Amino acid sequence: GIIGIGIGIGCIGLGSNNIILASLGFAGALLHTLNHALFKSLLFYTAGNVYQATHTLDIEKLGGLIKKMPQTATLFLIAALAICGLPPFNGFISEFIIYNGLYYWTKDTITISIFACIFSILGLVLIGGLALLCFTKAFGIVFLGNARHEFSHPIKEVSFFQLLPLYIIAFFIISIGLMPQLFLNILIKPVNLFTSINQVAFIPFQGKALEALQSISWAAWGLIAFVIFISALKKLLLKNRVVTSELTWGCAYIAPTAKLQYTASSFVRSYSKLFKPILLLPKKEIEIEGIFPTKGHYETHPYDKIEKWLIDEPIKVIKSFLNRFLFLQNGKLHFYILYGIVFIILVICIPLVFQKITVFIDFLKQL
């Protein structure tokens, strides 16, 4: 969607003969395509590491993995921050360029188009907010807190050779965020293919807004370095002291369990209630009874009504129709040879039939 917005801005720039707008749109789209390939790949690879270590895809059974898989957790966090478009990582750079293109569009747009421009900006803001919510939930439920489930096998970090490609991806994610101007200059040639600019000085990437990217990135990295320095200093000062860890005060409740933690569903409950009109929320529930209840269960599976009626139901109908022809795929070799022969005959005969029909129609026209 974000890449599509960038392409749209570029096309609007070409249509209105606004080269700077076209350049910003296409540059943002191209850079975000690269960025998306980086941080989405890193997210999938780290998710694969978690699955390989735990053998489950149910995040409600996970928790506290940062203690057992610290490198995977750190790499997942980098990718999550990047996909949310936060500085100082690569996703921020490409989204900032697209934002800059949208704001530049507002300068020259007509009254009707201003609504589309504002709607696009709000849409991009909404995408960023929902991404932040999504990956805060994912990282928090999977890696933070305590384990929600006792696994029958030990959970440990994957090998260094499995982590090496992930570190290479993380290196490029950080490099684009650290040196945005370098990568923007690399984009000049491919963007020229769309905009047909032959100037030596590429104006769209020389403005104050884009030059501020470097300062924002360095400031964010400075904050990260300061946090690391304070953490290292704390560790050094406490090196020769006895540090004890106690349970969090639970308001006199003396039997805390991992089930008291947020689940993925409860984390986003407030937001799922906002979208309740377009969601299906089937529930499985066992009521809690008695003064000292022994069991209780509550489970929900939110699902998109639009996806159900516009995608799933039509696919079910199509599958039901196609299942009537399963007898054709019967596993018998002589039938498959027959299908090939019939196909060749049809390829030869159909053009001949159409030729005869065309001749007959021409004959009728002459009459």
C-alpha positions as CSV (number, residue, x, y, z in Angstrom):
1,G,0.0,0.0,0.0
2,I,2.8,2.5,0.9
3,I,4.6,1.6,-2.3
4,G,1.4,2.1,-4.2
5,I,1.0,5.6,-2.7
6,G,4.5,6.4,-3.8
7,I,3.8,5.2,-7.4
8,G,0.6,7.2,-7.4
9,I,2.4,10.4,-6.4
10,G,4.9,9.8,-9.1
11,C,2.2,9.3,-11.8
12,I,0.4,12.5,-10.6
13,G,3.7,14.3,-10.9
14,L,4.1,13.1,-14.5
15,G,0.5,13.9,-15.4
16,S,0.8,17.5,-14.0
17,N,4.3,18.0,-15.4
18,N,5.7,18.4,-11.9
19,I,9.1,16.7,-12.1
20,I,9.9,17.2,-8.4
21,L,6.7,15.6,-7.3
22,A,7.2,12.7,-9.8
23,S,10.8,12.2,-8.5
24,L,9.8,12.2,-4.9
25,G,7.0,9.7,-5.5
26,F,9.0,7.2,-7.6
27,A,12.1,7.5,-5.4
28,G,10.0,6.8,-2.3
29,A,8.3,3.9,-3.9
30,L,11.6,2.4,-5.2
31,L,13.4,2.8,-1.9
32,H,10.5,1.4,0.0
33,T,10.4,-1.6,-2.3
34,L,14.1,-2.3,-1.3
35,N,13.4,-1.5,2.4
36,H,10.3,-3.8,2.4
37,A,12.4,-6.6,0.9
38,L,14.9,-6.1,3.8
39,F,12.8,-5.7,6.9
40,K,10.0,-8.1,5.9
41,S,12.6,-10.8,5.1
42,L,14.2,-10.3,8.4
43,L,10.8,-10.6,10.2
44,F,10.1,-13.9,8.4
45,Y,13.5,-15.3,9.1
46,T,13.3,-14.4,12.8
47,A,9.8,-15.9,13.0
48,G,11.3,-19.0,11.4
49,N,13.9,-19.1,14.2
50,V,11.2,-18.9,16.8
51,Y,9.2,-21.7,15.2
52,Q,12.3,-23.9,14.8
53,A,13.1,-23.4,18.5
54,T,9.5,-23.8,19.9
55,H,7.7,-25.9,17.2
56,T,4.5,-23.8,17.5
57,L,2.8,-21.1,15.5
58,D,0.5,-20.1,18.4
59,I,1.9,-16.9,19.9
60,E,-0.4,-17.3,22.9
61,K,1.9,-20.1,24.0
62,L,5.1,-18.0,23.8
63,G,6.6,-15.4,26.0
64,G,9.9,-14.5,27.6
65,L,12.0,-15.7,24.6
66,I,14.3,-12.7,24.8
67,K,16.1,-14.5,27.7
68,K,16.6,-17.7,25.7
69,M,17.0,-16.2,22.2
70,P,18.5,-12.7,22.7
71,Q,20.0,-12.4,19.2
72,T,16.8,-13.4,17.4
73,A,14.8,-11.0,19.7
74,T,17.2,-8.1,18.9
75,L,17.0,-8.8,15.1
76,F,13.2,-9.0,15.3
77,L,13.1,-5.7,17.2
78,I,15.2,-4.0,14.5
79,A,12.9,-5.3,11.7
80,A,9.8,-4.3,13.7
81,L,11.0,-0.7,14.3
82,A,12.0,-0.5,10.6
83,I,8.6,-1.7,9.3
84,C,6.9,0.8,11.6
85,G,8.8,3.6,9.9
86,L,10.6,4.8,13.0
87,P,14.0,6.5,12.9
88,P,16.8,5.7,12.6
89,F,16.0,2.7,10.4
90,N,15.4,2.4,6.6
91,G,11.6,2.4,6.7
92,F,11.6,5.9,8.1
93,I,13.6,7.2,5.2
94,S,11.4,5.9,2.4
95,E,8.2,6.9,4.2
96,F,9.5,10.3,4.9
97,I,10.2,10.8,1.2
98,I,6.6,9.8,0.4
99,Y,5.3,12.1,3.1
100,N,7.4,14.8,1.6
101,G,5.9,14.1,-1.8
102,L,2.3,14.3,-0.4
103,Y,3.0,17.6,1.3
104,Y,4.7,18.9,-1.9
105,W,1.5,17.9,-3.7
106,T,-0.6,20.1,-1.5
107,K,1.2,23.2,-2.8
108,D,0.1,22.9,-6.4
109,T,-3.1,20.8,-6.1
110,I,-6.6,22.1,-7.0
111,T,-9.5,22.1,-4.6
112,I,-10.9,18.7,-5.6
113,S,-7.5,17.0,-5.4
114,I,-6.7,18.4,-2.0
115,F,-9.2,16.0,-0.4
116,A,-7.5,13.0,-2.1
117,C,-4.2,14.4,-0.8
118,I,-5.4,14.8,2.8
119,F,-7.0,11.4,2.7
120,S,-3.7,9.8,1.5
121,I,-1.8,11.5,4.3
122,L,-4.3,10.3,6.9
123,G,-4.2,6.8,5.3
124,L,-0.4,6.7,5.6
125,V,-0.6,7.9,9.2
126,L,-3.2,5.2,10.0
127,I,-1.0,2.5,8.4
128,G,2.0,3.6,10.5
129,G,-0.2,3.6,13.7
130,L,-1.6,0.1,13.1
131,A,1.8,-1.2,12.2
132,L,3.2,0.1,15.5
133,L,0.3,-1.5,17.4
134,C,0.8,-4.8,15.5
135,F,4.5,-5.1,16.1
136,T,4.4,-3.9,19.7
137,K,1.9,-6.7,20.3
138,A,4.0,-9.2,18.4
139,F,7.3,-8.4,20.1
140,G,5.8,-8.0,23.6
141,I,3.8,-11.3,23.5
142,V,6.5,-13.4,22.0
143,F,9.7,-12.1,23.6
144,L,8.8,-10.2,26.8
145,G,7.2,-11.3,30.0
146,N,7.3,-14.9,31.2
147,A,6.8,-18.2,29.4
148,R,3.1,-19.0,29.0
149,H,3.6,-22.6,28.2
150,E,6.0,-25.3,29.3
151,F,7.6,-27.0,26.3
152,S,8.8,-30.6,26.5
153,H,12.1,-29.6,24.8
154,P,14.7,-27.0,25.7
155,I,14.5,-23.7,23.8
156,K,17.8,-22.2,22.7
157,E,19.2,-19.8,20.2
158,V,19.8,-21.0,16.7
159,S,23.3,-21.4,15.3
160,F,25.5,-18.5,14.3
161,F,25.5,-19.6,10.6
162,Q,21.7,-19.3,10.7
163,L,22.0,-15.8,12.2
164,L,24.7,-14.6,9.8
165,P,22.4,-13.8,6.9
166,L,20.0,-12.0,9.3
167,Y,22.9,-9.8,10.5
168,I,23.7,-8.9,6.9
169,I,20.1,-7.8,6.3
170,A,20.1,-5.9,9.6
171,F,23.4,-4.2,8.4
172,F,21.6,-2.8,5.3
173,I,18.6,-1.8,7.3
174,I,20.8,0.3,9.6
175,S,23.0,1.6,6.8
176,I,20.1,3.0,4.9
177,G,18.9,4.7,8.0
178,L,22.4,5.9,8.9
179,M,23.4,7.2,5.5
180,P,20.2,8.1,3.6
181,Q,21.7,10.6,1.3
182,L,24.1,8.0,-0.1
183,F,21.2,5.7,-1.0
184,L,19.1,8.5,-2.3
185,N,21.9,9.5,-4.7
186,I,22.0,5.8,-6.0
187,L,18.3,6.3,-6.8
188,I,18.9,9.1,-9.2
189,K,19.5,6.9,-12.3
190,P,16.5,4.6,-11.9
191,V,14.2,7.6,-11.1
192,N,15.5,9.3,-14.3
193,L,14.0,6.4,-16.3
194,F,10.6,7.5,-15.1
195,T,11.0,11.2,-15.1
196,S,13.5,11.7,-18.0
197,I,15.6,14.3,-16.2
198,N,19.0,15.0,-17.5
199,Q,20.2,17.5,-15.0
200,V,23.5,16.8,-13.2
201,A,22.2,18.3,-10.0
202,F,19.1,16.3,-8.9
203,I,16.9,19.0,-7.4
204,P,14.3,16.8,-5.5
205,F,16.9,15.3,-3.2
206,Q,18.6,18.6,-2.3
207,G,15.8,20.3,-0.3
208,K,16.0,21.2,3.4
209,A,13.4,18.6,4.3
210,L,15.4,15.7,2.8
211,E,18.7,17.0,4.0
212,A,17.1,16.9,7.5
213,L,17.0,13.1,7.2
214,Q,20.7,12.8,8.0
215,S,20.3,14.9,11.1
216,I,17.3,13.0,12.3
217,S,19.1,9.7,11.8
218,W,22.2,10.8,13.6
219,A,20.1,12.2,16.5
220,A,18.3,8.9,16.9
221,W,21.5,7.0,16.8
222,G,22.9,9.3,19.4
223,L,20.0,8.5,21.7
224,I,20.5,4.8,21.2
225,A,24.3,5.2,21.9
226,F,23.5,7.2,25.1
227,V,21.1,4.4,26.3
228,I,23.7,1.7,25.6
229,F,26.3,3.8,27.4
230,I,24.1,4.2,30.5
231,S,23.3,0.5,30.5
232,A,27.0,-0.4,30.3
233,L,27.8,2.1,33.0
234,K,25.2,0.6,35.3
235,K,26.5,-2.9,34.6
236,L,30.0,-1.8,35.4
237,L,29.0,-0.1,38.7
238,L,27.0,-3.1,39.9
239,K,29.7,-5.6,38.8
240,N,31.0,-6.3,42.3
241,R,27.7,-5.9,44.1
242,V,25.0,-8.4,45.0
243,V,21.9,-7.7,43.0
244,T,18.7,-9.5,43.9
245,S,15.6,-9.9,41.9
246,E,12.2,-10.0,43.6
247,L,8.7,-10.6,42.3
248,T,6.6,-7.6,41.4
249,W,4.2,-6.6,44.2
250,G,0.8,-8.1,43.3
251,C,-1.5,-6.2,45.8
252,A,-1.3,-9.0,48.3
253,Y,-2.0,-11.7,45.7
254,I,0.4,-14.5,46.4
255,A,-0.2,-16.9,43.5
256,P,0.7,-15.1,40.3
257,T,0.8,-17.2,37.1
258,A,1.8,-16.6,33.5
259,K,-1.9,-16.5,32.6
260,L,-2.2,-13.1,34.3
261,Q,-0.2,-11.6,31.5
262,Y,-1.7,-9.9,28.5
263,T,-2.6,-12.2,25.6
264,A,-2.3,-11.1,22.0
265,S,-6.1,-10.8,21.8
266,S,-6.4,-8.8,25.1
267,F,-3.6,-6.5,24.0
268,V,-5.6,-5.3,21.0
269,R,-9.1,-5.6,22.6
270,S,-9.7,-1.8,22.7
271,Y,-8.9,-1.5,19.0
272,S,-10.8,-4.6,17.9
273,K,-13.9,-3.1,19.6
274,L,-13.5,0.0,17.4
275,F,-13.6,-2.3,14.3
276,K,-16.4,-4.5,15.6
277,P,-18.9,-3.6,12.9
278,I,-16.6,-5.1,10.2
279,L,-15.4,-8.1,12.3
280,L,-16.8,-11.5,13.1
281,L,-16.0,-12.4,16.7
282,P,-16.9,-16.0,17.4
283,K,-16.3,-17.0,21.0
284,K,-15.6,-20.2,22.9
285,E,-16.3,-19.7,26.6
286,I,-16.6,-21.7,29.8
287,E,-18.4,-19.6,32.5
288,I,-16.6,-19.2,35.8
289,E,-18.7,-20.6,38.6
290,G,-18.5,-20.8,42.4
291,I,-16.5,-19.0,45.0
292,F,-13.3,-21.0,44.2
293,P,-13.6,-21.7,40.4
294,T,-11.5,-24.6,39.2
295,K,-11.7,-23.9,35.5
296,G,-12.6,-21.2,33.0
297,H,-12.0,-20.6,29.4
298,Y,-12.4,-17.6,27.0
299,E,-11.3,-17.7,23.4
300,T,-12.0,-15.4,20.4
301,H,-11.0,-15.5,16.8
302,P,-11.6,-12.1,15.1
303,Y,-12.2,-12.4,11.4
304,D,-12.9,-9.8,8.6
305,K,-16.5,-9.9,7.3
306,I,-15.4,-8.3,4.0
307,E,-12.8,-11.0,3.5
308,K,-15.3,-13.7,4.4
309,W,-18.1,-12.6,2.0
310,L,-16.0,-11.2,-0.9
311,I,-13.1,-13.7,-0.9
312,D,-13.8,-16.9,1.1
313,E,-17.4,-17.5,0.1
314,P,-16.8,-17.1,-3.6
315,I,-13.7,-19.3,-3.4
316,K,-15.8,-22.0,-1.7
317,V,-18.3,-21.9,-4.5
318,I,-15.6,-22.1,-7.1
319,K,-13.9,-25.0,-5.3
320,S,-17.3,-26.8,-5.1
321,F,-17.7,-26.4,-8.8
322,L,-14.2,-27.5,-9.7
323,N,-14.5,-30.5,-7.4
324,R,-17.0,-31.9,-9.9
325,F,-14.2,-32.4,-12.4
326,L,-11.8,-34.3,-10.1
327,F,-12.6,-37.5,-12.0
328,L,-10.4,-36.1,-14.8
329,Q,-7.4,-36.3,-12.5
330,N,-7.7,-40.0,-11.8
331,G,-4.0,-41.0,-11.9
332,K,-4.3,-43.3,-14.9
333,L,-1.5,-42.7,-17.5
334,H,-3.5,-43.7,-20.6
335,F,-6.1,-41.0,-19.7
336,Y,-3.4,-38.3,-19.5
337,I,-2.1,-39.4,-22.9
338,L,-5.6,-39.2,-24.3
339,Y,-6.0,-35.7,-22.9
340,G,-2.8,-34.7,-24.8
341,I,-4.1,-36.2,-28.0
342,V,-7.5,-34.5,-27.7
343,F,-5.7,-31.1,-27.0
344,I,-3.5,-31.4,-30.1
345,I,-6.6,-32.3,-32.2
346,L,-8.5,-29.3,-30.8
347,V,-5.5,-27.0,-31.5
348,I,-5.5,-28.1,-35.1
349,C,-9.2,-28.2,-35.7
350,I,-10.4,-25.0,-34.0
351,P,-8.5,-22.6,-36.4
352,L,-9.8,-24.6,-39.3
353,V,-13.4,-24.4,-38.1
354,F,-13.0,-20.6,-37.5
355,Q,-11.5,-20.3,-41.0
356,K,-14.5,-22.1,-42.6
357,I,-17.0,-19.9,-40.5
358,T,-15.2,-16.8,-41.7
359,V,-15.4,-17.9,-45.4
360,F,-19.1,-18.8,-45.0
361,I,-19.8,-15.3,-43.4
362,D,-18.0,-13.6,-46.3
363,F,-20.1,-15.6,-48.8
364,L,-23.3,-14.6,-47.0
365,K,-22.2,-10.9,-47.2
366,Q,-21.6,-11.2,-51.0
367,L,-25.1,-12.6,-51.4
